[in-house]
Amino acid sequence: MRKIKIILLIFALMIALVGCGGEKEPAKVEENNQAQGQEEIEEVEEIEEEEGLEPMVKKDKALPGAFIVSIDNNGPARPQSGLDKADRVYEIIAEGGITRFLAIYHSQEADKIGPVRSARYYFTYIVKGHDLPFAHAGGSTQALNLIRELKLKDLDEIYNSGGYFYRTKDRKMPYNLYTSTELLTKGSEAKKYKLLPLKPLEQGTVSGGEEINQIDITYNKIEKYLYRVSYQWDGQRYQRFINGSPHKTLEGNELYTENVIVIEAKTRNVVTDQLRSEVDLIGKGKALFFTDGKTYQGSWEKPQAESEFKFLYEGKPMKFNGEHAWINVVGNLSDVEQKNTAL
């Protein structure tokens, strides 16, 4: 009996030893799995993001809707505020070689926009095409009549929306009137205007084109009142200049754009109570498109006030690189000089 107990004890010890030896192998497997996991994490960390500028139109920060604002560009109005926050800017003659901006805001807020100035009657055709609330300070009799006739979403500082604008003390009137996207949103909501997004430009690549890295547009050739706008391609976007100097905001921000569009529209001076200009924006005409460092000759169409501009290249919608754009309206494309200079 005693021998049987001894044999059973020896047998139990052997089983225990085999069991202890069997636990070592899974431990090694676990260590291998941990090492493999660490190697995978390290590989992920070493991957570098592709370099490049963020899109200028930031859709993730979009406002409830888009707005269009008439901004002064007379000498005493410079530097302006808020142009660097606009998604699209039209530059067009107001009178006597002086341009004005119609700036559209949608993808980001702007705390200070201006100086806000009056409307011209042909501005209303641009505004109606976008169907956006229009911020301005009065306007010519013809402009005010068209605003009513076309039933624009009107935000007029003088006649119906003074509470959504403000004046600063650092400049004299009329160069000290400003607004903001917050105020424009409140004004539009108070008037129950339907807020709409800014329709994007056609996106894609276009074959052909000529490499161009500088664009010069002369609006006033009189030496004393020379006004020339330039855009320089830096390999990623276009920087804007006025008379050879970078165009900056009051806050010191330089202005850039992803695309430049130049449209030719018949322009003439007329004398009423003062010298004014007229621009034919209903119809069609020639156009130049600058995108991704290249230029393309095309055309534009706008059959009626309610229509948006159509930009065409070889009879088809022009495709752009990015949705941010400056649109310069000129009387003649001969006022545009294109260069390909060494950077």
ZALO-101134 format. One record per atom (N, C-alpha, C): x, y, z; residue in one letter. Coordinates in pm, whole numbers, plus 32768, in hexadecimal, padded with zeros to 4 digits. Each point is the difference from the previous one (the first is absolute). Example, Ala and Ser with C-alpha at 12.3 -4.5 7.8 and 13.67 -1.06 7.14 Angstrom:
# ZALO-101134
85277DC7830Ca
7FA780778000a
805A80788000a
7FDD80697FB8s
805280778006s
7FB3806D8049s
//
This chain:
# ZALO-101134
80547F868000m
7FAC807A8000m
8055807C8000m
806C7FF68051r
805B80748009r
804480197F7Br
80267F8F7FBBk
8041800E7F7Dk
7FA280417F9Bk
7F807FDD8007i
7F9D80397FA3i
7FF680978013i
8001802E807Fk
7FF78091801Ck
8078804A7FCAk
80777FBE8010i
807B80417FCEi
7FFB800E7F69i
7FD17F937FBDi
7FF680037F6Di
7FA0806C7FD3i
7F8B800C8042l
7F9E80687FDEl
8037808D8015l
80508013806Bl
803B8083801Dl
806380277F94l
80537F9E7FD6i
8063801A7F96i
7FB980247F7Ei
7F937FB97FE0f
7FB480187F86f
7FC2808D8001f
7FCE802D8070a
7FC48086800Ca
8068806D7FECa
807B7FE9803Bl
806C80627FEFl
8028800C7F6El
80037F927FB9m
802480027F72m
7F9A80517FB0m
7F827FEE801Di
7F95804D7FBBi
800F8095801Bi
801F8022807Ca
8010808E8024a
8073803F7FB6a
80727FB47FF7l
807680347FB8l
7FE180157F6Dl
7FB97FA17FC5v
7FDA80117F72v
7FA780797FEEv
7FA28014805Dg
7FA780757FF9g
804B80818009g
8064800B805Bc
804E807C800Cc
8050801B7F83c
80387F967FC8g
804D80137F85g
7FA7802E7F8Fg
7F817FD97FFDg
7FA680287F92g
7FD580908006g
800E80458070e
7FD3808B800Be
806280617FC1e
807B7FD47FEAk
8067805C7FCFk
7FE980267F6Ek
7FCE7FA67FAFe
7FF4801A7F71e
7F99806D7FE1e
7F887FFE803Bp
7FA1806C7FE9p
803880888027p
80538004806Aa
803B80808029a
805580397F91a
80497FA97FB8k
8053802E7F92k
7FAB80357F8Ek
7F907FBA7FE6v
7FA5802E7F94v
7FCA808A8020v
7FDA8016807Fe
7FCC8082802Ae
8065806E7FEAe
807E7FE48022e
806B80637FEDe
801180207F6De
7FF57F9A7FABn
800E80157F70n
7F9080577FCCn
7F847FE8802Fn
7F8F80507FD6n
801180928027n
80328018807Aq
80178089802Dq
806880447FA9q
80697FBA7FDDa
8068803A7FADa
7FCA80247F77a
7FAD7FA67FC7q
7FC7801D7F7Eq
7FA7807A8005q
7FB2800B806Ag
7FA98075800Eg
804F80808008g
806F80018048q
80548077800Cq
803B80277F7Aq
80287F9D7FB1e
803A801E7F7De
7F9880417FA7e
7F817FD48002e
7F9780387FACe
7FE380918028e
7FFE801B807Fi
7FE88089802Fi
806E805D7FD3i
807A7FD1800Be
807280527FD7e
7FF980217F6Ce
7FD77F9F7FAEe
7FF680187F70e
7F98806A7FE2e
7F8F7FFE8049v
7F9780647FECv
8033808B8024v
804A8009806Ee
80328081802Ee
8063803F7F9Ee
80457FAC7FB4e
806680337FA6e
7FC680387F7Ee
7F7F7FE37FE3i
7FC380327F86i
7FEA8097800Ci
8031804C7FA0e
7FF480928002e
7F8D802B7FA6e
7FB58065802Ee
7F9380347FAFe
8037804F7F8Ae
7FB47FFA7F92e
802980487F87e
7FFD8096801Be
806A80437FDBe
800980908017e
7FA8804C7F9De
7FD180768028g
7FAE80527FA8g
7FA8805C8051g
7FC980667FBFl
7FAB80608043l
7F747FC88011l
7FBD8028806Be
7F757FDA8012e
7FAB80497F99e
7F8F7FC57FD6p
7FA580477FA5p
7FD58085803Ep
7FF680687FAEm
7FDC80838034m
7F6D80078026m
7FAD7FAD7FC2v
7F737FF98023v
7FEF7F918067v
7FE28023807Ck
7FF97FA1806Fk
7F6E7FDA801Ak
7FD27F957FC0k
7F747FD98006k
7FD57FD6808Ck
805E7FCF8052d
7FDC7FD18085d
7FDA8073805Dd
801F807B7FD7k
7FE180748054k
7F98805A7FBDk
7FB47FC97FA3a
7FA480517FAFa
7F9780458056a
7FDA80787FD3l
7F96804E8040l
7F787FC47FDCl
7F93802F8042p
7F7A7FCD7FDFp
7FDC80177F6Ep
803A80667FC5g
7FEA80217F74g
806980647FD5g
800180227F7Fa
8064805E7FCCa
7FC7808E7FF8a
805980628001f
7FDB808D7FF8f
805B80457F9Bf
7FCF806C7FC6i
8050804D7FA2i
80038092802Fi
8078803B8002v
80128085803Bv
8047805B7F9Cv
7FCE807B7FF2s
804180657FACs
806C80468053s
807F7FF07FD6i
80728034804Ci
804C80687FACi
8021806E803Dd
8043806F7FBBd
80917FDD7FE1d
803280377F8En
808D7FF07FDEn
804080847FD9n
7FC0806E8025n
803F80837FEBn
8079800B805Dn
806080557FDDg
807A800C804Fg
7FEB800B8096g
7FAB805C802Fp
7FEC800F8092p
7FBE7F878042p
7FC87FA67FB0a
7FBF7F898038a
80637F908019a
8077800C7FCCr
80667F988013r
8052801C807Cr
802F7F988042p
7FE37F737FE8p
7F767FD98035p
7FC37FA17FBBq
7F7B7FD28027q
80097F94806Bq
7F8D7FDC8035s
7FF77F938062s
7FA57F927FCAs
80287F848017g
7FAA7F8F7FE0g
80117FC37F77g
804D803E7FA7l
80107FC77F7Bl
80467F798003l
80547FEB8064d
80467F80800Cd
7FA47F8F802Dd
7F888022802Fk
7FA17F9A802Dk
7F987FDF7F95k
7FFE804B7F92a
7F9C7FEB7F97a
80227F857FACa
7F997FBB7FD2d
80117F8B7FAAd
800F80277F6Dd
7FBB806A7FDBr
8003802D7F75r
7FF180988000r
804F80427FACv
7FFB80927FFBv
7FF8802E7F6Fv
7F9B80517FE3y
7FF880427F7Ey
8040808A800Dy
805280267FA0e
803480887FFAe
7FCE803F7F80e
7FC08075800Ei
7FBD803C7F8Ei
80058098800Bi
800580447F90i
800480927FFFi
7F83803A8042i
801480648056a
7F91804A803Da
7FEE80877FBCa
807080477FEFe
7FFF807D7FB5e
808F802F7FE9e
8017803F7F8Dg
807F80447FE3g
807D7FAF801Cg
80047F807FDEg
80777FB08016g
80107FCC808Dg
7F9E801A8057i
80027FCF808Bi
7FAA7F828008i
80387F988037t
7FB57F838009t
7FBE7FF08088t
7FA57FA28004r
7FBD7FDB807Cr
7FFA7F688005r
7FF87FCA8078f
7FFD7F6F8011f
7F757FD18029f
7FD77F907FC7l
7F8B7FB78031l
80377F7E8039l
800B7FFC8085a
80417F8F8044a
7F957FA28037a
80137F807FE6i
7FA17F9A802Di
803D7FB08073i
7FB47FF5806Dy
802E7FB98078y
7FA87F868018y
80417F8E8016h
7FB37F88801Ch
804C7F9C8057h
807F7FE47FE1s
80447F918041s
803D80228088s
800980818022q
803780238083q
7FCD8088802Dq
800380158081e
7FCF807D803Ae
806480717FE7e
7FCB80797FFDa
805280787FF5a
7FCC80648066a
80548026805Fd
7FD6805A806Cd
7FF380917FD3d
804780247F94k
7FFD808A7FD1k
800A80017F68k
7F9A80397FBFi
7FF980047F6Ei
7FE8808F7FD4i
805680317FA8g
7FE880877FCEg
807F80457FD4g
7FF680837FE5p
7F8C8057800Fp
7F8F7FDD7F9Dp
7F877FFC8033v
7F8A7FE37FAFv
7FD7807F7FB6v
7FE37FF07F7Er
7FD880757FB0r
7F817FE47FB1r
7FDC805E7FABs
7F807FFD7FBAs
7FFF7F9E7F8Bs
7F897FEB7FCAa
7FEB7FA47F90a
7FF8804C7F7Ca
802B7FC07F95r
7FEA802E7F78r
7F987FA47FC2r
7FB680337F9Ey
7F907FB07FCDy
802C7F7B7FC7y
80777FFA7FC1y
802D7F827FC4y
80357F9F8069y
80198030807Af
80227FA4806Cf
7F8C7FA0801Af
7F8780357FEFt
7F897FB08022t
7FF57F837FAAt
803780047F86y
7FFA7F8A7FA9y
80587F908037y
807280268038i
80577F9B803Fi
7FBB7FC7807Ci
7FC980588052v
7FBF7FD5807Cv
7F897FA57FE3v
7FAC80267FA0k
7F897FB17FE0k
80277F757FCEk
806C7FF77FB5g
802D7F7E7FCFg
80237FA18070g
80348035806Eh
80237FAB8074h
7F8C7FEF8060h
7FA0805E7FFDd
7F8C7FFC8059d
80297FFF8093d
805A805D8023l
803280098088l
7FDB8086803El
7FF680098085p
7FEC80828041p
8070805F7FD9p
7FDB807C7FE0f
805D80637FCAf
800F80748062f
8079800F8037a
801D806B8060a
804280757FB8a
7FC980798012h
803580787FBFh
7FCC807A804Bh
802F80757FD7a
7FD3807D803Fa
7FC480597F95a
7F7F7FF07FE8g
7FBC80507F9Bg
802C7FDE7F73g
7FF280607FA6g
80267FE97F76g
7FC080687FA6g
801F7FF57F80s
7FC3805B7F9Fs
7F6A7FE47FF8s
7FB380617FCDt
7F6F7FED7FF3t
7FE17F857FACt
804A7FEE7F94q
7FEC7F8D7FA9q
801C7F7D804Aq
806780018052a
80227F88804Da
7F937FDE8065a
7FD180658049l
7F997FE88065l
7F7E7FD07FC0l
7FE080357F8Bn
7F887FD37FB9n
800D7F6E7FD6n
80757FDA7FCFl
80167F767FD4l
80007F9F8076l
8033802D8072i
7FFF7FAB8077i
7F707FDA8023i
7FA580607FF5r
7F737FE4801Ar
7FC37FAC7F90r
801F80257F84e
7FC67FBA7F8De
802A7F6D7FFBe
807F7FE6801Bl
80347F787FFCl
7FE87FB38083l
7FC780468062k
7FDF7FC48082k
807C7FC18041k
8069804F8007l
807A7FCF8040l
7FEB7FF58097l
804F7FAC803Ek
80007FF48092k
805580738035k
7FC0806F8014d
804480808015d
8023801A8092d
808080218017l
802F802D8084l
804480877FEAl
7FAF80698002d
802E80877FE0d
8014804F8081d
807B8028801Be
801F8048807Ce
7FB28082800Ce
7FE180407F91i
7FBE80848005i
7F697FF38011i
7FC47FA27FBAy
7F6D7FFE7FF8y
7FBA7F948050y
80407F8D801Bn
7FB17F998042n
804B7FA58062n
80838012800Cs
804B7FA08053s
80728041804Es
7FEF807D8027g
806B80498043g
80397FBD807Bg
7FAE7FB18046g
802D7FC0807Bg
80637F8F7FEBg
80157FD97F84y
805A7F917FE3y
808480307FC3y
801B80808014f
807E803E7FD6f
803280588071f
807F80277FFAy
8034805B8066y
806F80557FC3y
801A80728040r
806A805A7FD1r
807180058067r
8079800C7FCDt
8075800C8057t
802C80928005t
8056801F8061k
802E808A8011k
808B80197FC5k
803E7F987FC9d
808880117FCDd
800580377F72d
7F8D80077FBDr
7FF880367F79r
7F8A805E7FF4r
800680577F9Ck
7F92805C7FE8k
7F977FBD7FA7k
7F858031800Am
7F977FD47FA5m
802780287F71m
7FDE7FAE7F9Dp
7FB07F858004p
80557F828009p
807D800E802Cy
805E7F8F7FFDy
800A7FB68086y
7F98800B8053n
80087FC38085n
7F877FAA8022n
7FBA7FD07F9Bl
7F897FAE8017l
80237F6D7FF0l
7FDC7FB08065y
80247F727FFFy
7F8A7FA9802By
800F7F7E7FE5t
7FA17F9D8030t
804E7F818020t
7FBA7F928019s
80407F7F801Cs
7FA37F917FD3s
80347F877FF4t
7FA97F917FD9t
7F987FE4806Et
8023801A807De
7F9F7FED806Ce
7F8C80627FF3e
8020807F7FE4l
7F9780647FEFl
7FAC7FE47F84l
80407FD57F95l
7FB67FE27F85l
7FA37F888015l
802C7FA0804Ft
7FAA7F8D801Ft
7F86802E8050t
801680538064k
7F9180348051k
7FA080537FACk
803680567FAAg
7FAC80537FABg
7FAB7FAD7FA0g
803E7F9A7FC6s
7FB77FAB7FA3s
7F937FB08046s
801F7FCF8078e
7F9D7FB4804Be
7F8D805A802Ce
8020807D8025a
7F97805E8029a
7FA1801E7F8Da
803680037F87k
7FAD801B7F8Ak
7FC87F817FC1k
801F7F8E8041k
7FD07F7E7FD2k
802B7FE07F72k
807A80287FDEy
80367FDD7F7Dy
802B7F6E8001y
7FE87FBC7F94k
802E7F767FF2k
809680027FE5k
804B7FBE8055l
80927FFD7FF0l
80297F897FABl
8053801C7F9El
802C7F9A7FA1l
80987FF67FFEl
80357F8E7FDBp
80937FF37FF5p
803280407F7Fp
8080801A7FFCl
8041802D7F84l
80177F867FA9l
7FCD80047F86k
80147F8E7FA6k
80937FF67FDAk
80397F898008p
80907FEF7FE6p
8023800B7F6Cp
807D80217FE6l
80347FFC7F78l
80117F6F7FD5l
7FF87FEA7F7De
801B7F7A7FCBe
80907FDA8022e
80127F848031q
80867FD48028q
80347F957FA0q
808480017FEAg
803E7F9B7FACg
807A80367FB9g
80367FB17FA7t
807580287FB2t
7FD880167F6Ft
8048805A7FBFv
7FE680217F75v
80807FEE7FB0v
7FF67FC07F8Es
80777FEC7FACs
802280817FB7s
807B800C7FD5g
802B80777FB8g
80258070805Fg
7FEA807A7FD3g
802480748050g
809280257FEEg
801F807C8023e
808980347FF6e
80318028808Ae
807A7FDC801Fe
803680218084e
80168097800De
7FC1803A8066i
80098090801Bi
800D80118096i
80608052802Dn
800C80138091n
7FEB8090802En
7FDE80597FA3q
7FDF8089802Aq
7F9380397FA5q
7FA08041803Fi
7F90803E7FBAi
7FFA8092802Bi
8000805C7FA2d
7FF3808F801Ed
7F8180347FBFd
7FAB80428050i
7F8280387FCFi
7FFF80958020i
7FF980537F98t
800380918015t
7F7480387FF1t
7FCE803E806By
7F7B803D7FFFy
800780967FE3y
806B80408029n
801080907FE8n
809080187FD5n
801280317F83k
808680127FC8k
8038808C8016k
7FAD805D8030i
80318088801Ai
80687FFA806Fi
807780327FE4e
80717FEE805De
7FDF8030808De
7FBF8072800Ak
7FE080378084k
7FA17FA6804Ek
7FA97FB87FB6y
7F9B7FAD8041y
80117F6D7FDBy
807B7FD97FDEl
801A7F787FD3l
7FC97F988063l
7FB77FA27FC7y
7FCE7F928053y
80127F7E7FB2y
805D7FAF8030r
801E7F817FBEr
7FFE7F8F8067r
7FB87F977FDFv
7FF67F898055v
80577F937FC3v
80497FB88053s
80527F917FD1s
7FE77F858055s
80107F8D7FC1y
7FFA7F818046y
807D7FB27FDBy
80457FCB8064q
807A7FB37FE7q
7FEF7F728034q
80197FA17FA8w
7FF67F718023w
807E7FD58048w
7FF27FC68078d
80757FD7804Ed
80167F698001d
7FBA7FBB7FA8g
800B7F707FF9g
7F8C7FB78041g
7FB380488053q
7F8D7FC48044q
7F8380587FF7q
801280827FFCr
7F8F805C7FF8r
803080867FCAr
7FA2805E7FEDy
802080837FC9y
7FFD806A8070y
806B80508007q
80018070805Eq
7FD6807E7FB6q
7FB080528043r
7FCA80797FC2r
8053807B8026r
801680597F9Cf
804D807B8013f
7FB080777FCBf
801980768039i
7FCB807E7FCBi
8075805C7FE5i
800F80297F84n
806E80597FD7n
80887FCD8031n
80137F7E7FF7g
80817FC48020g
80167FD98091g
7FA480258058s
800F7FDE808Fs
7F977F998028s
80247FA38059p
7F9D7F9B802Cp
7F8280438036p
7F8E7FCF7FD3h
7F8080328032h
7FE77FBF8088h
7FFB80528069k
7FEE7FCF8088k
7F808038803Dk
7FCD7FB88062t
7F8E8031804Bt
80308061806Ct
7FA180418041l
8021805A806El
80497FB6806Fl
7FE37F81800Ce
803E7FAD8068e
80897FCB7FD6e
802A80207F86g
80857FDA7FD1g
80077F7C7FB6g
7F8E7FC57FE0n
7FFE7F817FB9n
800980147F69n
805F7FBD7FC0e
800D80087F70e
7F917FAE7FBEe
7FDB80287F86l
7F907FC17FBCl
80327F9B7F98l
7FC27F8B8002y
80207F937FA3y
7F7E7FC87FC8y
800D7FBC7F8Ft
7F8D7FBC7FC7t
802F7F847FB5t
7FA57FA17FEEe
80217F857FB7e
7FEA80117F69e
7FA4805B7FDCn
7FDE80147F73n
7FEA80947FE4n
802080277F86v
7FE480887FD2v
7FAF7FF47F7Fv
7F9180497FFCi
7FAA80037F89i
7FF580907FD1i
801780177F80v
7FF380867FC8v
7F987FFB7F91v
7F978051800Ci
7F9980027F98i
7FFC808B7FC0i
7FEC80017F7Ee
7FF7807C7FB3e
7F6C80267FF0e
7FDC80778032a
7F7780307FF6a
800480947FD7a
7FAE80257FA2k
800080897FCDk
7FEC80648073k
805B805F8009t
80008062806Dt
8006808C7FC5t
7FB4805B803Ar
7FFF808A7FCEr
7FE880608073r
802E80797FF0n
7FE8806B8062n
7F85804E7FD6n
7FAF80278061v
7F8980527FE7v
800080728064v
7FCB80707FD6v
7FF980758057v
7F7080178029v
7FE67FF48081t
7F7B80208036t
80138076805Ct
7FE57FEF8081d
802180688060d
80968002801Ad
80427F917FDBq
80917FF6800Aq
802E7F947F9Eq
80847FF27FF1l
80357F9C7FA5l
7FE77F748039l
7FBE7FAE7FB2r
7FE67F778029r
80247FA27F8Dr
7FFC7F80801Cs
801F7F9C7F9As
7F8B7FA17FF0s
7FFA7FC17F8Ce
7F9E7F977FE5e
804A7F887FC8e
7FD77F89802Av
803F7F847FD4v
7F927FA07FD5v
800E7FC97F88d
7F9C7FA37FC9d
801E7F728030d
7FB77FD18062l
80177F7B8039l
7F987F9A7FD5l
7F9E80297FAFi
7F9E7FA37FCAi
80297FE47F6Fi
80177F837FE1g
802B7FDC7F7Ag
806F7F998004g
806880167FAFk
80717FA47FFCk
807A80497FCDk
80747FC48016g
807B80427FD4g
80797FA68013g
807380397FE7k
807E7FB6800Dk
802B7FF88092k
80547F9D801Ca
80317FF08089a
80897FBE7FFFa
80498018806Bl
80807FBD8019l
7FF67FBB8087l
802E7F848004f
7FFD7FB3807Cf
808F7FDC8027f
8021801B807Ef
80857FE18034f
7FF07FA18075f
80377F8A7FEFt
7FF67F9B806At
80797FA37FF8t
80347FDD8073d
80717FA38008d
8078802D7FADd
801580847FFAg
807580367FBBg
7FF380067F69g
7F887FE97FCBk
7FEC80037F6Fk
7F8F805F7FDBk
7FFF802C7F81t
7F9680577FCFt
7FB37FBB7F91t
7F7E80197FFDy
7FA77FC57F9By
7FA7806F7FC9y
7FF080077F7Eq
7FA780617FC1q
7F777FC17FEDq
7F9C80428037g
7F797FCA7FF8g
7F99806D7FF1g
7F8C7FEB803Bs
7F9380607FF5s
7FA77FFA807Bs
7FA98063800Cw
7F9E8003806Bw
7F7680187FC6w
7F9A7FD38048e
7F7680177FD8e
7FAC801F807Ae
7FA3805F7FEFk
7F9E80208069k
7F8680387FB8k
7FA47FAB7FD6p
7F90802D7FADp
7F9C805E8043p
7FF67FFA8085q
7FA380578047q
80318018808Eq
7FC0805F8042a
802D80248087a
7FFA7F8A805Ea
7F9D7FAB7FF0e
7FEE7F8E805Be
80677F927FEAe
804A80067F93s
80617F977FE0s
8086801B8043s
80427F948029e
808A800D802De
805B80047F86e
807780338011f
80617FFE7F94f
80227F6F7FDDf
80077FE37F7Ek
80367F817FD1k
808A801B7FC5k
80627FB7802Cf
8088800F7FCEf
801F7F877FA7f
801C801A7F82l
800D7F957F9El
808A7FFE7FC1l
80317F867FEAy
807E7FEB7FB9y
7FE67F967F95y
801780277F85e
7FE47FAA7F8Ce
7F707FCF8004e
7FA6805A8028g
7F717FE47FFFg
7FCC7FAF8075g
80577FD7805Bk
7FD97FB28074k
8021804C8080k
7FBC7FDE8070p
801E8045807Ep
80947FF68023p
803D8073801Em
808D80038028m
800E7FBE8089m
806B7FB4800Fk
801B7FBF8081k
807580458045k
7FF380128082f
80628049804Df
803F7FA9806Bf
8071802F8032n
80487FBC806Cn
7FE6804B8081n
7F9F7FD4804Dg
7FD880488078g
7F8780587FE5g
7FBA8027806Ae
7F83804B7FF1e
800F8095801Fe
8074802A802Eh
8016808D801Dh
8026804A7F80h
7FC680767FE9a
801E80477F82a
7FED8097800Fa
805280497FB7w
7FEC808E7FE7w
7FD3800D7F6Ew
7F94804B7FECi
7FC980147F7Ai
800C80937FDCi
8057801F7FA2n
8017808A7FD6n
7FB2801D7F80n
7FAD80678005v
7FB3802A7F8Bv
804880767FC0v
80227FF47F7Fv
804980697FB9v
7FB380287F83v
801C807A7FCFg
7FBF802F7F87g
80387FBE7F83g
807F7FDA8006n
80417FC57F8Cn
80717FA48030n
800B7F8B7FC4l
80697FA38029l
808B80347FDAl
800580687FAEs
8082803C7FE0s
803D8044807As
7FAF80168067d
8032803B807Cd
80427F98805Bd
80047F837FCFv
803A7F92804Dv
80827FD67FBEv
806B7FFD804Fe
80837FD37FD0e
80267F818049e
80297F9C7FB4q
80287F7F8038q
80967FEC7FEDq
80407FCE8069k
80917FED7FFBk
80257F778038k
80737FD17FD6n
80397F86803Bn
809080228025n
801080378075t
80838030802Dt
803E7F9D8061t
80838009800Fa
80467FA9805Fa
7FDC8028808Da
7FDC7F9E8052l
7FDB801D808Cl
807B800B8057l
//
